[in-house]
Amino acid sequence: MFSISSQPKQKPRRKRIQKTQAELFAFLWRNKKDKIKRQIIYQPTSDGGLNFINFRTMVKSLRLSWIGRLLDGTDANWKAIPDFFFSKHGGLAFLLKCNYDIDLFQANFPLFYRELLGYFQELSSAYGGEPRKKFILWNNKDITIDKKTLFWKTWFDHGIYYVQDLLSEDGKFLSLDEFNGKFGLKANFLQYFQITAAIPSSLKKAALLTPISSEFLFSTPDLLCLSEETTLSLSKMRCKHYYKLFNEHSVSEPTGIKKWKEQFPNSLLDWRRNFTKIYQITKDNKLRQFLFKILHRIIITKKELKKFNIATDDHCNFCSKTDSIMHTFLECDVSISLFSNTIKWFNVIHKLNVSPSVEQILFNSTDEIAPLTSTQKRRLDLLLLYMKHYLYSCKVFSKNPNMSELQTKLQMQWIIEHCSLT
């Protein structure tokens, strides 16, 4: 990881990142084709992913973690070089709050710090950034001269930060004399005309309607508003924090969930809850993987085997009808009978009268089933999951389901999972 993130040349590094990521996915899928979109796999488990490492994002996060070191308040000797380059733009803390574009800077940053600013620009753009930053005059990608952003240190030192600083109360630009008198400067006409001409009219109109002060720039230099909901303490940010920010912003609904919703429009409305429950129902990794595959619709049936010429037909091993994931768990007579008898048995031993719907059985959506004690609910959750797994195993090995065998295995699984009634 360190050797890749610190490699000076970009093209070889990109290739190494791509190769490493490909090897990680080859390990995950056992050198077979991906079954779920990679973007989904990167997501947290509660969002249908596996928290799988996004190597490219990890490299970006490692680079961004240097911001905390650069802004930790110490005066270490190694900071002399970065401080020299950042001072040409008002310092790092100020620059990160600006509406900058790394490609429009006049100064040539060393590659390491150029990439750091580029990655932060990418993160800030993804979240929208601080709404007020568009009014900052300096390092603003919308205010350019000869296609380069501006930073005039003399003006900056005299407290000139915003477009609003150049406007009078009636919304017009101050005259040169008014401007010089207000800030105690001796700016020449050409300089003043350049910057006023560079400000877009739309930005000028927006600035007139937006009162602003310099407090958010300098009263808390360590704090940066990434969006209306997200505020960062830059000196405390570490690699894991940046990685989480990148990951959380790119969350999307899994394709499998979208397909299930087409067939069951009123189910999986809170699909994140279904993925979260995977890790609450059981500690058995095989059962967790099984429910994960159901929700993502990557359970293999005879339909898929026939499609890839692995099986000669697509007939169900139990009833000889056309097989599919829907048929396996919801339509096959053998499945319906097994599920019905198992739930009846559960009701008898617990003296209940629960009757879960087909959607509740398929997705383990038991939150609306009442009245149940916490132990009974855990047992029911595990029963619905285990009987699906048992049925599927019997189908794979062309074995007829046996109710007595399922009951024995379920009771053993309850004991293993500490679901006993005592």
C-alpha positions in Angstrom: 0.0 0.0 0.0 2.7 2.5 1.0 4.9 1.7 -2.1 1.9 2.3 -4.4 0.7 5.5 -2.7 4.2 7.0 -2.8 5.1 6.0 -6.3 6.0 9.2 -8.2 4.7 8.4 -11.7 1.0 8.3 -12.2 0.5 5.8 -15.0 2.5 2.9 -13.5 0.7 3.6 -10.2 -2.7 3.4 -11.8 -1.8 0.1 -13.4 -0.6 -1.3 -10.1 -3.8 -0.1 -8.4 -6.0 -1.8 -11.0 -4.0 -5.0 -10.9 -4.2 -5.1 -7.1 -7.9 -4.5 -7.1 -8.4 -7.2 -9.7 -6.5 -9.7 -7.6 -8.6 -8.9 -4.6 -11.8 -9.5 -6.5 -10.3 -12.7 -8.0 -9.8 -13.9 -4.4 -13.3 -12.9 -3.4 -15.0 -14.7 -6.3 -12.5 -17.6 -6.5 -11.2 -16.5 -9.9 -14.7 -16.5 -11.4 -16.8 -13.7 -12.9 -18.1 -11.0 -10.5 -21.7 -11.8 -9.4 -22.4 -8.4 -7.9 -21.4 -4.9 -9.1 -18.1 -3.8 -7.5 -19.5 -0.5 -6.4 -22.1 -2.4 -4.3 -19.5 -4.7 -2.8 -17.6 -1.7 -1.5 -20.6 -0.5 0.4 -21.1 -1.1 4.1 -22.9 -4.4 5.1 -26.0 -2.4 6.0 -26.2 -1.1 2.5 -25.9 -4.5 0.9 -22.1 -4.6 0.5 -19.3 -6.4 2.2 -17.2 -3.5 3.3 -14.7 -4.8 0.7 -11.6 -2.7 0.3 -11.7 -0.2 -2.5 -8.0 0.0 -3.2 -8.1 3.2 -5.2 -10.1 5.0 -2.5 -7.7 3.7 0.1 -4.8 5.3 -1.7 -6.7 8.6 -1.9 -7.5 8.4 1.8 -3.9 7.7 2.8 -2.9 10.8 0.9 -5.6 12.9 2.4 -4.6 11.8 5.9 -1.5 14.0 5.5 -3.8 17.0 5.9 -4.1 16.3 9.6 -0.3 16.2 10.0 0.1 19.4 8.1 -2.5 21.2 10.3 -1.6 19.7 13.7 -0.2 23.0 15.0 3.4 21.9 15.3 6.3 23.6 13.6 8.3 20.6 12.3 11.1 21.2 9.9 9.7 18.8 7.3 6.7 21.2 6.8 9.0 24.0 5.4 8.4 22.8 1.7 4.7 22.3 1.8 4.2 25.5 3.8 6.1 27.4 1.2 3.9 26.2 -1.6 0.6 26.5 0.3 1.5 30.0 1.5 1.3 31.2 -2.1 -2.5 30.5 -1.8 -3.2 31.6 1.7 -2.1 28.5 3.5 -3.5 25.0 3.5 -6.4 25.6 5.9 -7.6 28.6 3.9 -7.0 26.9 0.5 -9.2 23.9 1.4 -12.1 26.2 2.1 -11.8 27.8 -1.3 -13.7 26.9 -4.5 -10.5 25.9 -6.2 -9.6 23.8 -9.2 -6.1 22.3 -9.1 -5.7 22.7 -12.8 -6.1 26.4 -12.6 -3.4 27.2 -10.1 -0.5 29.4 -11.3 2.0 27.7 -8.9 3.4 24.3 -9.8 2.9 22.2 -6.7 5.0 19.1 -6.1 3.1 16.0 -7.3 2.5 14.7 -3.8 0.7 17.9 -2.7 -0.9 18.4 -6.1 -2.6 15.0 -5.8 -3.6 15.7 -2.2 -5.4 18.8 -3.3 -6.9 17.0 -6.2 -8.3 14.2 -4.0 -9.7 16.7 -1.6 -11.3 18.6 -4.5 -12.9 15.4 -5.6 -14.3 14.7 -2.1 -15.5 18.3 -1.7 -17.3 18.2 -5.1 -19.0 14.9 -4.3 -20.5 16.4 -1.1 -21.2 19.9 -2.6 -18.8 21.7 -0.3 -19.4 24.8 1.8 -22.1 27.0 0.0 -20.3 30.2 0.9 -17.0 29.2 -0.7 -18.2 30.3 -4.1 -18.0 33.9 -2.9 -14.3 33.7 -1.9 -12.2 35.8 -4.3 -9.0 33.8 -4.0 -8.3 30.4 -5.6 -11.8 30.5 -7.0 -12.2 28.5 -10.2 -15.1 30.9 -11.3 -12.9 34.0 -11.0 -9.9 33.7 -13.4 -7.5 35.9 -15.3 -5.9 34.2 -18.3 -7.5 30.9 -17.3 -5.7 31.0 -13.9 -7.2 31.6 -10.4 -6.0 34.5 -8.3 -4.3 35.0 -5.0 -3.0 38.5 -4.3 -1.3 38.4 -0.9 -1.3 42.1 -0.3 -5.0 42.3 -0.8 -5.5 39.1 1.3 -3.4 40.6 4.2 -5.7 43.7 4.1 -8.8 41.6 4.8 -10.2 41.3 1.3 -11.7 37.9 1.0 -15.1 37.9 -0.7 -16.9 39.3 -3.7 -19.1 41.2 -1.2 -16.0 43.2 -0.1 -15.9 44.8 -3.5 -19.7 45.7 -3.6 -21.5 48.8 -2.4 -24.9 48.7 -0.7 -26.6 49.3 -4.0 -25.0 46.2 -5.6 -22.5 48.0 -7.7 -18.7 47.6 -7.5 -17.0 50.2 -5.4 -15.1 52.9 -7.2 -11.3 52.6 -7.1 -11.1 55.5 -4.6 -13.8 54.0 -2.4 -12.1 50.6 -2.5 -8.6 52.0 -1.6 -10.1 54.1 1.2 -12.1 51.2 2.7 -9.1 48.9 2.9 -6.2 51.3 3.1 -4.7 50.0 -0.2 -3.0 51.7 -3.1 -4.3 49.5 -5.8 -4.0 50.7 -9.4 -6.9 50.9 -11.8 -5.7 48.1 -14.0 -5.4 45.7 -11.1 -8.9 46.6 -9.8 -10.5 46.5 -13.2 -9.0 43.0 -13.8 -10.6 41.5 -10.8 -14.0 43.2 -11.1 -14.1 42.1 -14.8 -13.2 38.5 -13.8 -16.2 38.2 -11.5 -19.2 36.6 -13.4 -22.4 38.7 -13.2 -24.4 35.8 -11.8 -21.9 35.5 -8.9 -22.1 39.3 -8.3 -26.0 39.1 -8.1 -25.8 36.1 -5.7 -23.3 37.9 -3.6 -25.6 40.9 -3.2 -28.3 38.6 -1.7 -25.9 36.8 0.6 -24.5 38.6 3.6 -21.2 37.0 4.8 -18.4 37.4 7.3 -14.9 36.1 7.6 -15.7 34.2 10.8 -16.1 30.8 9.1 -12.7 31.3 7.5 -10.6 32.3 10.4 -12.4 31.9 13.7 -12.3 28.1 13.4 -9.6 27.4 10.8 -9.5 23.7 11.7 -13.2 23.2 10.9 -14.4 22.8 7.3 -18.0 22.4 6.2 -18.1 19.6 3.6 -21.9 19.9 3.3 -24.8 21.2 5.3 -24.8 17.9 7.3 -21.0 17.2 7.4 -18.4 19.2 9.2 -14.8 18.1 9.4 -12.2 18.8 12.0 -9.2 18.7 9.6 -6.5 18.2 12.2 -8.2 15.1 13.6 -9.1 13.5 10.3 -7.4 10.2 9.6 -7.3 7.7 6.7 -10.3 5.7 8.0 -12.4 8.9 8.2 -11.7 9.9 4.6 -12.3 6.4 3.4 -15.7 6.4 5.1 -16.6 9.7 3.5 -15.8 8.5 0.0 -17.6 5.2 0.6 -20.8 6.6 2.2 -21.3 9.1 -0.6 -21.4 6.5 -3.4 -24.0 4.2 -1.8 -26.6 2.9 -4.3 -29.4 0.4 -4.3 -28.3 -3.1 -5.3 -29.6 -4.5 -8.6 -31.0 -7.5 -6.9 -33.2 -5.4 -4.6 -34.5 -3.4 -7.6 -35.5 -6.7 -9.3 -37.2 -8.0 -6.2 -39.2 -4.8 -5.9 -40.5 -5.3 -9.4 -42.1 -8.6 -8.3 -43.0 -7.4 -4.7 -43.6 -3.6 -4.9 -44.7 -3.4 -1.2 -41.7 -5.4 0.1 -38.2 -4.3 0.8 -39.2 -0.7 1.3 -36.6 -0.6 4.0 -34.1 -2.9 2.3 -31.2 -1.7 4.5 -33.0 -3.3 7.4 -33.0 -6.6 5.6 -29.3 -6.5 5.1 -28.6 -5.5 8.6 -30.7 -8.4 9.9 -28.4 -10.9 8.1 -25.8 -10.3 10.9 -28.4 -10.3 13.7 -30.2 -13.5 12.9 -27.3 -15.9 13.0 -23.6 -16.2 13.7 -23.2 -19.0 11.1 -21.3 -17.6 8.1 -22.9 -20.1 5.7 -26.4 -19.0 6.6 -25.4 -15.4 6.4 -23.9 -15.9 2.9 -27.1 -17.7 1.9 -29.5 -14.9 2.9 -27.0 -12.4 1.4 -27.2 -14.3 -1.9 -31.0 -14.4 -1.8 -31.3 -10.7 -1.4 -28.9 -10.1 -4.2 -30.6 -12.8 -6.4 -27.4 -14.6 -7.1 -28.7 -18.1 -5.9 -27.9 -20.6 -8.6 -30.8 -22.7 -9.9 -31.3 -25.1 -12.9 -32.3 -22.1 -15.0 -28.8 -20.5 -14.7 -27.1 -23.9 -15.1 -29.0 -24.5 -18.3 -28.2 -21.0 -19.5 -24.4 -21.6 -19.2 -24.6 -25.1 -20.6 -23.7 -26.7 -17.3 -27.0 -28.6 -17.1 -28.9 -30.3 -20.0 -32.3 -29.0 -18.8 -33.8 -26.4 -16.5 -36.3 -28.6 -14.7 -36.7 -28.5 -11.0 -35.3 -31.6 -9.2 -38.4 -31.9 -7.1 -41.4 -31.3 -9.5 -39.9 -31.2 -13.0 -41.3 -27.7 -13.7 -39.1 -24.9 -15.0 -36.7 -23.9 -12.2 -35.9 -20.4 -11.0 -35.2 -18.6 -7.8 -38.9 -17.7 -7.6 -40.0 -21.3 -8.3 -37.5 -22.7 -5.8 -38.7 -20.8 -2.8 -42.3 -19.7 -3.6 -43.9 -21.9 -6.3 -42.6 -25.4 -6.0 -45.2 -27.7 -4.3 -42.4 -29.4 -2.3 -41.2 -26.1 -1.0 -44.7 -24.9 -0.1 -45.4 -28.1 1.7 -42.1 -28.0 3.6 -42.5 -24.4 4.7 -46.1 -24.9 5.7 -45.4 -28.0 7.8 -42.4 -26.3 9.4 -44.3 -23.2 10.5 -47.1 -25.4 11.8 -44.6 -27.3 13.9 -43.1 -24.0 15.2 -46.6 -22.9 16.2 -47.3 -26.1 18.1 -44.1 -26.1 20.2 -44.4 -22.4 21.0 -48.2 -22.3 21.3 -48.5 -19.6 18.7 -50.5 -18.9 15.6 -48.1 -17.1 13.3 -48.6 -17.2 9.5 -45.9 -15.3 7.7 -46.5 -14.3 4.1 -44.4 -15.5 1.2 -42.5 -12.3 1.2 -41.8 -12.5 4.9 -40.6 -16.1 4.4 -38.4 -15.2 1.4 -36.8 -12.0 2.9 -36.9 -12.9 6.6 -39.0 -9.9 7.2 -40.5 -10.8 10.6 -40.6 -7.3 12.3 -44.3 -7.0 11.7 -45.2 -10.4 13.0 -46.7 -10.2 16.5 -47.0 -11.0 19.3 -43.6 -12.6 19.9 -41.1 -12.5 22.7 -37.5 -11.7 21.7 -36.5 -15.4 22.0 -39.4 -16.5 19.9 -38.7 -13.9 17.3 -35.0 -15.0 17.1 -36.1 -18.6 16.7 -38.6 -17.7 14.0 -36.0 -15.7 12.1 -33.6 -18.6 12.3 -36.3 -21.1 11.3 -37.2 -19.1 8.2 -33.6 -18.8 7.1 -32.6 -22.4 8.0 -35.5 -24.1 6.3 -34.8 -22.2 3.0 -31.1 -23.2 3.3 -32.1 -26.8 4.0 -34.5 -26.9 1.1 -31.8 -25.5 -1.3 -29.2 -28.0 0.0 -31.6 -30.9 -0.7 -32.3 -29.5 -4.2 -28.6 -29.2 -5.0 -27.9 -32.8 -3.9 -31.1 -34.1 -5.5 -32.3 -35.3 -2.1 -36.0 -35.3 -0.9 -36.6 -33.0 2.1 -37.3 -34.8 5.3 -39.4 -33.0 8.0 -37.9 -35.0 10.9 -34.4 -34.3 9.8 -35.1 -30.6 9.4 -36.7 -30.4 12.9 -33.7 -32.1 14.5 -31.2 -29.8 12.7 -33.3 -26.7 13.6 -33.4 -27.6 17.3 -29.6 -28.1 17.2 -29.1 -24.8 15.5 -31.3 -23.0 18.1 -29.1 -24.5 20.8 -25.9 -23.4 18.9 -27.3 -19.9 18.5 -28.3 -19.7 22.1 -32.0 -19.3 21.3 -33.2 -21.6 24.0 -36.3 -20.6 25.9 -34.5 -20.8 29.3 
